[in-house]
């Protein structure tokens, strides 16, 4: 992380902020009416998305007033403005809104720090599952669950037999099926939101092939967690690093997220 310092105290602030946002989400989750509306792109948004957004933005301005913020719920920032950003926060206040509406618990709060196109720090908090993943490139990755903190490191983890792939619960892609056909025998798990990256970071899955559309705020925080745990995220089929704020369009290319062993065998 050239020209930027991100301390353990900074990470703690982001973890606590993600939990505060999670509390705001759970207040809505407990209600009969989730306040569901449909955005211009036909994707759903709820009162919880908005509540979490306000909590996170206020907290980031309080703790890191000099760093710009881009949120899914406030994304109307011109390319002329943001292309000058060297460092900024990229947040998805409620990743997995469809899972939230289904009330299956597979949704997360995503907060990432982007520096010079790289996701250098991230926190992914799943309030229903009581799991908080965090990572800082070059410093490590951690899972906090039930007040217990575990270090995550898959840098030398071997591929399971048969390998385990993880994919989206709400977005099924024919291209993923074709990719996995080439893999051969495997087991497939379906999970919502950015938890798919985190399952790879935990060693519960070997690969997450996302051969479908995502936006940059969908992936940044969890990519930081996975790469801090020793994992790899590459654009597909170019096999180049997945980067941020490098173009006007905020859609990601297809990508593969996996352990290093997965790419070593490819």
Secondary structure, 3 states (H helix, E strand, C coil): CCCCCCCHHHHHHHHHHHHHHHHHHHHHHCCCCCCCEECCCCCEECHHHHHHHHHHHHHHHHHCCCCEEEECCECCCCHHHHCCCCEEEEEEEEECHHHHHHCCCCCEEEEEEEECCEEEEEEEEECCCCEEEEEECCCEEEEEECCEEEEECCCCCCCCCCEEEEEECCCCCHHHHHHHHHHCCEEEEEECCCHHHHHHHHCCCCEEEECCCCEHHHHHHHHHHHHHCCCEEEECCCCCECCCCCCCCCECCCEEEECHHHHHHC
